[in-house]
Amino acid sequence: MEISRSSTTDENTGLSAVIKSTARQLLLKVGAGGLSLEAVADGSGLAVTDVEAVFPHRDDLLTALVIDAYNESGAAMEQADQAAMDADASAGARLLAVTRALRKWSFDNPAEFTLIYGSPVLDYHAPQDTVPPASRTPAVLAGIVRSALEAGELTPPRRTVAGPPLLLPEAVELFGGVPGAPFSDIIERGIVLWSNLIGLLVFQVFSRTHDSVRDESAFFDFAVAVAAEGIGLVVPAGENTD
């Protein structure tokens, strides 16, 4: 019985990989809104019932693709951060390394980037299972900001957020608590940095800056450095990576 269960698990894992690979190819052609189990079955050379045995509904397949995309992009950032830390890089250099890694992943995987950061898919609601993978990107950024704060690499802001904190408990937990003055609004500032990063990538992946700047890679580095000023972090000027 153990051998039978192991064989079935291996078979389902292999089938899942084939289905998801075909689905990713279809994302490039028809987008997430046009994805269907029938189209995936046809593209995989499988019966629809075989696809449904692994992913009963289209939303189950979409969720698997969303989780994979968040995990893969998050892993790329984590690996870049670890390499930068191994090289004794400053927090600013670490930030540049991880944002460049996310940029590379985004350009290498435009369909998956669009799936998680593009327009919402009609009638699809991401389940709670997608939250931990989605948290990997802000967790990397939060770790760098926290390290910069502890190392004294941040410049105190000239103005603070007026009024009470604007945070949900989950954001405070991710960062590890609210720092004292003058950095009591650093989490809010970190969220601004995160949103600026994703917005910048949307502009670049969807070709919104190609007719405005002559060197998009250098502009990306510049934009990250400008956004980092909002949290008081200096990002070193780097060489063009294109």
C-alpha positions in Angstrom: 0.0 0.0 0.0 2.8 2.4 0.8 4.4 1.8 -2.6 1.0 2.4 -4.3 0.5 5.7 -2.4 4.0 6.8 -3.3 3.5 5.9 -7.0 0.2 7.8 -7.0 1.8 10.9 -5.4 4.7 10.9 -7.9 2.2 10.6 -10.8 0.1 13.5 -9.5 3.2 15.6 -9.0 4.4 15.0 -12.5 0.9 15.6 -13.9 0.6 18.8 -11.9 3.9 20.1 -13.4 2.8 19.3 -16.9 -0.5 21.1 -16.4 1.1 24.2 -14.8 3.7 24.4 -17.5 1.0 24.4 -20.2 -1.1 26.9 -18.2 1.9 29.3 -18.0 2.3 29.1 -21.8 -1.4 29.9 -22.2 -1.1 32.9 -19.8 1.2 34.5 -22.4 -1.3 33.9 -25.2 -4.7 34.5 -23.6 -4.0 35.9 -20.2 -5.4 34.7 -16.9 -9.0 35.6 -17.8 -8.9 33.3 -20.8 -7.5 30.3 -19.0 -9.7 27.3 -18.8 -9.2 23.6 -17.9 -10.4 22.6 -21.4 -7.7 24.8 -23.0 -5.0 23.4 -20.7 -6.1 19.9 -21.3 -6.0 20.4 -25.1 -2.6 22.1 -24.9 -1.2 19.3 -22.6 -2.6 16.5 -24.7 -4.6 15.3 -21.7 -8.2 14.5 -21.1 -10.1 17.2 -19.2 -10.9 14.6 -16.6 -7.1 14.1 -16.0 -6.7 17.9 -15.5 -9.7 18.0 -13.2 -8.3 15.1 -11.1 -5.4 17.5 -10.1 -7.2 20.8 -10.3 -10.9 20.4 -10.0 -11.7 24.0 -10.9 -10.0 26.8 -12.9 -9.5 28.7 -9.7 -7.6 25.9 -8.2 -5.1 26.0 -11.1 -4.9 29.8 -10.9 -4.2 29.6 -7.2 -1.4 27.1 -7.8 0.1 29.5 -10.4 -0.2 32.5 -8.1 1.5 30.6 -5.2 4.3 29.5 -7.5 4.8 33.0 -8.9 5.0 34.6 -5.4 7.3 31.8 -4.2 9.7 32.0 -7.2 9.9 35.8 -7.1 10.3 35.8 -3.4 13.0 33.2 -3.6 14.9 35.2 -6.2 14.9 38.2 -3.8 16.0 36.1 -0.8 18.9 34.5 -2.7 20.1 37.9 -3.9 19.8 39.3 -0.3 21.8 36.3 1.1 24.5 36.8 -1.6 24.7 40.5 -0.7 24.9 39.8 3.0 27.7 37.2 2.4 29.6 40.0 0.6 29.1 42.3 3.7 27.1 44.7 1.6 25.4 47.7 3.2 21.6 47.8 3.6 21.4 50.1 0.6 23.4 47.7 -1.5 21.2 44.9 -0.3 18.1 46.8 -1.4 19.5 47.4 -4.8 20.4 43.7 -5.2 17.0 42.4 -4.2 15.1 44.9 -6.3 17.3 44.1 -9.3 16.5 40.4 -8.7 12.8 41.0 -8.7 13.1 43.1 -11.8 15.0 40.2 -13.6 12.4 37.7 -12.5 9.6 40.0 -13.7 11.1 40.4 -17.2 11.9 36.7 -17.4 8.4 35.8 -16.4 6.1 38.5 -17.7 2.9 36.3 -17.7 3.5 35.3 -14.0 4.3 38.9 -13.1 1.0 40.0 -14.8 -0.9 37.3 -12.9 0.2 38.6 -9.5 0.6 42.3 -10.1 -1.6 43.1 -13.1 -5.3 43.6 -13.4 -7.5 41.4 -11.1 -8.9 38.2 -12.8 -12.6 38.5 -13.1 -14.5 36.3 -10.6 -11.3 35.0 -9.0 -10.7 35.6 -5.4 -7.3 34.5 -4.0 -7.6 32.3 -1.0 -5.7 32.6 2.3 -3.2 30.0 1.0 -1.7 32.7 -1.2 -0.9 35.1 1.7 2.3 33.5 3.0 3.9 33.3 -0.4 2.8 36.9 -1.2 4.4 38.0 2.1 7.9 36.9 1.0 8.6 40.1 -1.0 7.6 42.6 1.7 9.4 40.4 4.2 12.7 40.7 2.4 12.3 44.5 2.2 11.3 44.7 5.9 14.3 42.7 6.8 16.6 45.1 5.0 15.0 48.1 6.6 15.1 46.5 10.0 18.9 45.8 9.5 19.5 49.3 8.4 17.7 50.7 11.4 19.7 48.5 13.8 22.9 49.4 12.1 22.3 53.1 12.3 22.2 53.4 8.5 19.0 55.4 8.3 18.6 59.1 8.3 15.7 60.4 10.5 12.8 61.7 8.4 12.1 65.4 8.2 8.4 64.8 8.8 6.4 62.0 10.3 3.0 60.6 9.6 0.5 62.9 11.2 -2.0 61.3 13.6 -2.2 57.8 14.9 -0.4 54.8 13.2 -1.9 53.8 9.9 -0.9 50.1 10.2 -2.7 46.8 10.5 -1.3 44.4 13.2 -0.1 42.1 10.4 2.3 44.7 9.1 3.6 45.5 12.5 4.2 41.8 13.1 6.0 41.3 9.8 8.4 44.1 10.7 8.9 43.0 14.3 7.3 45.8 16.1 7.0 49.6 15.8 10.3 51.4 16.4 10.6 54.4 18.7 11.0 58.0 17.6 12.3 59.3 15.2 11.6 56.2 13.2 8.1 55.4 14.5 6.6 55.6 11.1 9.3 53.5 9.3 6.8 50.7 8.6 4.5 53.1 6.7 7.5 54.4 4.8 8.5 50.8 4.0 5.1 50.1 2.6 5.5 53.3 0.4 8.8 51.9 -0.8 7.3 48.5 -1.6 4.4 50.0 -3.5 6.8 52.3 -5.4 8.8 49.2 -6.4 5.9 47.3 -7.7 4.5 50.4 -9.6 7.9 50.9 -11.1 8.1 47.3 -12.3 4.6 47.6 -13.8 5.7 50.6 -15.7 8.8 48.8 -17.0 7.4 45.3 -17.7 4.4 46.9 -19.5 6.7 49.2 -21.5 5.5 52.5 -20.0 9.0 53.9 -19.6 10.7 52.7 -22.8 9.7 55.9 -24.7 10.7 58.2 -21.9 14.2 57.1 -20.8 17.2 55.9 -22.9 18.4 53.3 -20.3 15.7 51.6 -18.4 18.0 49.5 -16.2 19.9 52.6 -15.1 16.6 54.4 -14.5 15.4 51.5 -12.4 18.4 51.8 -10.1 17.9 55.6 -9.9 14.2 55.2 -9.1 15.0 52.6 -6.3 17.5 55.0 -4.9 15.0 57.9 -4.9 12.3 55.7 -3.3 14.8 54.6 -0.6 15.4 58.2 0.4 11.8 58.1 1.8 13.0 55.7 4.5 16.3 57.5 5.0 18.4 54.9 3.2 21.2 55.6 0.8 21.4 53.2 -2.2 24.8 53.2 -3.8 25.1 54.1 -7.5 25.5 50.8 -9.4 26.8 49.7 -12.8 24.2 49.1 -15.5 23.1 45.4 -15.3 21.7 45.2 -18.9 
